[in-house]
Amino acid sequence: MAKTLFDKVWDAHVVTEIPGGNQVLYIDRHLIHEVTSPQAFNGLRRRGLPLLRKDRIVATADHNVPTIDQHLPIREPLGAKQVQMLTDNCKEFDVDLYGLGHPYQGIVHVIGPELGITRPGVTMVCGDSHTSTHGAFGAVAFGIGTSQVEQVMATQCLLLTKPKKMRINVEGDLARGVTAKDLILYVISQLGTGGGTGYFVEYAGSAVRALSMEGRMTVCNMSIEMGARGGLIAPDQTTFDYLAGREFSPRGQDWEAAVAYWKTLTTDADAHFDVEHTYRAEDITPMVTYGTNPGMGMGVKESIPVSSDIHGDASIQKAMKYMDLEAGKPLEQMPIDYVFIGSCTNSRIEDLRAVVGLIGDRKVADSVTAIVVPGSQQVSKQAIAEGLDKKLIAAGFQFREAGCSACLGMNEDKVPAGKYCVSTSNRNFEGRQGPGARTILASPLTAAAAAITGRVTDVRELLIEHV
Amino acid sequence: MTPFKKLTSSAVPLPIEDVDTDQIIPARFLKAVTRDGFGENLFRDWRFDKDNQPKEDFVLNNPTYTGQILVAGANFGCGSSREHAAWAIGDFGFRVVVSSYFADIFSGNALNNGILPLVVSPTLLDEVFRTIEADPAAKFTVDLEAQTFKNETTGTVSTFNIDSYKKTCLINGYDDIDYLLSQSDLIEKFERERKDFSLT
């Protein structure tokens, strides 16, 4: 029977099916961090269970870590305790930990791929909804709750119902200044924040194939923002080139064998999808969000919708109140206060290069606080090697140390109440970047443009000036 | 896990769509290392102002509305996978959340904590909201064994779907981990027989 890429990977991991339709799914890779793992370790201790496969689990500290002075103890006591508990638990259960100070430390969804832990054809989980990021490599990767973290620790398996299948095709070429982030924000604006609920998504089409691995990770990262369980892209030469020579990538004959297998991981021509959507790349422009969920997005030249079939008028009104914006008006040219370039969506080396490339010799506007937070120690090291840090600092950005930072309002990096932040992160929920903070999601290019002008800006106009 | 079989209770209405888990429990309250006490910060920023004073217009601060059933708009629990959202809802005292659909991860997290995510049609959800608006003390009965949801005011009885395995777990208070451990021979066999290169 013809199979989709998702079927091929999922079905190869089904240990058994139980009455009622649930399947026992084997998990190849388990990533953990300090926030969603302590209760799982407690559960193992309470039940007297060992960690079943320590060679399939890797830990890092990312959500609570400060992005300034990481060599000093964490000032915030509860965050410090959580990070310490991760260290203690990893020691007790003999788990590899890339904690603070380790050269591999970073956002869990940045370090997995850059170390070659992520690879095509595997099943991968983490107690974090943006685990969908790893689908960029043709892995079945998805976020889980802490009870499930404990289940994987104890049994290397989960009990799941197989999700339905959706394919999203984007055909054509993205215009200059339009990035992977704009592509996914556009798709989510079309389907809404719940439009993918119950589905696993495959992204396909010439515009997706043309993306770099960094771009593909940005797309798959935000699958959860339309409610999808995960998203994935068939591996190809771009994938193999990215993985070759990474720390944990196979080598020699193992590499050849792996690539031969990975090449079979494509959707068969006549495979069935429960739903399929097709979009034209030329319809996508630089995107910004105006509301309080990632589905509330629009082209930067557009006006905020007065009503919408997708969101419902009450939701838009509620969002306008929180954001202190007016439906029917554009966002372009509106003054902003903060720019955050970072998070598991857009903190990779390519994102930092794009920002530096756009800035040239321009400066951050006086009215704007702009911070750049590399996704990992390795990204940071690479940026420094290329001199990107100096250029960013010269332009007026703060160049920070690796972590989740201002994406989620958990560590010290927060946006103050009532302030507008153009952010390359993934969520514009109420209070996400700090109580009362107002988030406008955008690409790294659009965020950099806003940093320069101090306003919501169509980055294409800065590109023209800067040819 | 606490078993759940049947419940008759009044309900708390939250007629807002796309309630995300950052609203249910903001990230700054995820620093605990146990599962307890999260109810205190349930809907923290909707419930309390910046000076930690209760906001009078929020439903959980209105003594008129009580009960073990939370009724919410479509796509409840979207966003982050934080199980803390389910812990907060349970710790506050809810055993059932009614909506027209739930985000996938939240739904699983709720079931793993003895909380029933009960899916009703959009029409029925509207009716439930209207019933509570007319009479905040209106009672509803959730019978998991019969898979029925009864509006005691109108007498409307509807059936709801739930996975038969998850139903058994909820009724008996079983965790998935117990079942998975019972499959350990099959899991070991699967590991031995795999030929997948990418596993090396």
Boltz contact constraints between the chains, C-beta under 6 A:
constraints:
  - contact:
      token1: [A, 15]
      token2: [B, 186]
      max_distance: 6.0
  - contact:
      token1: [A, 15]
      token2: [B, 187]
      max_distance: 6.0
  - contact:
      token1: [A, 15]
      token2: [B, 190]
      max_distance: 6.0
  - contact:
      token1: [A, 16]
      token2: [B, 186]
      max_distance: 6.0
  - contact:
      token1: [A, 20]
      token2: [B, 163]
      max_distance: 6.0
  - contact:
      token1: [A, 20]
      token2: [B, 164]
      max_distance: 6.0
  - contact:
      token1: [A, 20]
      token2: [B, 165]
      max_distance: 6.0
  - contact:
      token1: [A, 22]
      token2: [B, 165]
      max_distance: 6.0
  - contact:
      token1: [A, 24]
      token2: [B, 183]
      max_distance: 6.0
  - contact:
      token1: [A, 26]
      token2: [B, 190]
      max_distance: 6.0
  - contact:
      token1: [A, 35]
      token2: [B, 30]
      max_distance: 6.0
  - contact:
      token1: [A, 38]
      token2: [B, 33]
      max_distance: 6.0
  - contact:
      token1: [A, 39]
      token2: [B, 35]
      max_distance: 6.0
  - contact:
      token1: [A, 78]
      token2: [B, 31]
      max_distance: 6.0
  - contact:
      token1: [A, 79]
      token2: [B, 31]
      max_distance: 6.0
  - contact:
      token1: [A, 82]
      token2: [B, 31]
      max_distance: 6.0
  - contact:
      token1: [A, 85]
      token2: [B, 33]
      max_distance: 6.0
  - contact:
      token1: [A, 119]
      token2: [B, 198]
      max_distance: 6.0
  - contact:
      token1: [A, 121]
      token2: [B, 198]
      max_distance: 6.0
  - contact:
      token1: [A, 122]
      token2: [B, 198]
      max_distance: 6.0
  - contact:
      token1: [A, 129]
      token2: [B, 80]
      max_distance: 6.0
  - contact:
      token1: [A, 129]
      token2: [B, 81]
      max_distance: 6.0
  - contact:
      token1: [A, 143]
      token2: [B, 81]
      max_distance: 6.0
  - contact:
      token1: [A, 143]
      token2: [B, 105]
      max_distance: 6.0
  - contact:
      token1: [A, 145]
      token2: [B, 81]
      max_distance: 6.0
  - contact:
      token1: [A, 145]
      token2: [B, 83]
      max_distance: 6.0
  - contact:
      token1: [A, 145]
      token2: [B, 109]
      max_distance: 6.0
  - contact:
      token1: [A, 146]
      token2: [B, 83]
      max_distance: 6.0
  - contact:
      token1: [A, 147]
      token2: [B, 112]
      max_distance: 6.0
  - contact:
      token1: [A, 151]
      token2: [B, 176]
      max_distance: 6.0
  - contact:
      token1: [A, 151]
      token2: [B, 177]
      max_distance: 6.0
  - contact:
      token1: [A, 151]
      token2: [B, 180]
      max_distance: 6.0
  - contact:
      token1: [A, 154]
      token2: [B, 177]
      max_distance: 6.0
  - contact:
      token1: [A, 155]
      token2: [B, 180]
      max_distance: 6.0
  - contact:
      token1: [A, 157]
      token2: [B, 180]
      max_distance: 6.0
  - contact:
      token1: [A, 157]
      token2: [B, 187]
      max_distance: 6.0
  - contact:
      token1: [A, 159]
      token2: [B, 176]
      max_distance: 6.0
  - contact:
      token1: [A, 193]
      token2: [B, 18]
      max_distance: 6.0
  - contact:
      token1: [A, 193]
      token2: [B, 78]
      max_distance: 6.0
  - contact:
      token1: [A, 194]
      token2: [B, 75]
      max_distance: 6.0
  - contact:
      token1: [A, 227]
      token2: [B, 78]
      max_distance: 6.0
  - contact:
      token1: [A, 227]
      token2: [B, 103]
      max_distance: 6.0
  - contact:
      token1: [A, 229]
      token2: [B, 104]
      max_distance: 6.0
  - contact:
      token1: [A, 254]
      token2: [B, 200]
      max_distance: 6.0
  - contact:
      token1: [A, 257]
      token2: [B, 197]
      max_distance: 6.0
  - contact:
      token1: [A, 258]
      token2: [B, 197]
      max_distance: 6.0
  - contact:
      token1: [A, 258]
      token2: [B, 198]
      max_distance: 6.0
  - contact:
      token1: [A, 261]
      token2: [B, 197]
      max_distance: 6.0
  - contact:
      token1: [A, 293]
      token2: [B, 18]
      max_distance: 6.0
  - contact:
      token1: [A, 312]
      token2: [B, 17]
      max_distance: 6.0
  - contact:
      token1: [A, 315]
      token2: [B, 17]
      max_distance: 6.0
  - contact:
      token1: [A, 408]
      token2: [B, 27]
      max_distance: 6.0
  - contact:
      token1: [A, 409]
      token2: [B, 27]
      max_distance: 6.0
  - contact:
      token1: [A, 409]
      token2: [B, 28]
      max_distance: 6.0
  - contact:
      token1: [A, 410]
      token2: [B, 27]
      max_distance: 6.0
  - contact:
      token1: [A, 410]
      token2: [B, 28]
      max_distance: 6.0
  - contact:
      token1: [A, 429]
      token2: [B, 20]
      max_distance: 6.0
  - contact:
      token1: [A, 429]
      token2: [B, 22]
      max_distance: 6.0
  - contact:
      token1: [A, 431]
      token2: [B, 26]
      max_distance: 6.0
  - contact:
      token1: [A, 431]
      token2: [B, 45]
      max_distance: 6.0
  - contact:
      token1: [A, 432]
      token2: [B, 22]
      max_distance: 6.0
  - contact:
      token1: [A, 435]
      token2: [B, 45]
      max_distance: 6.0
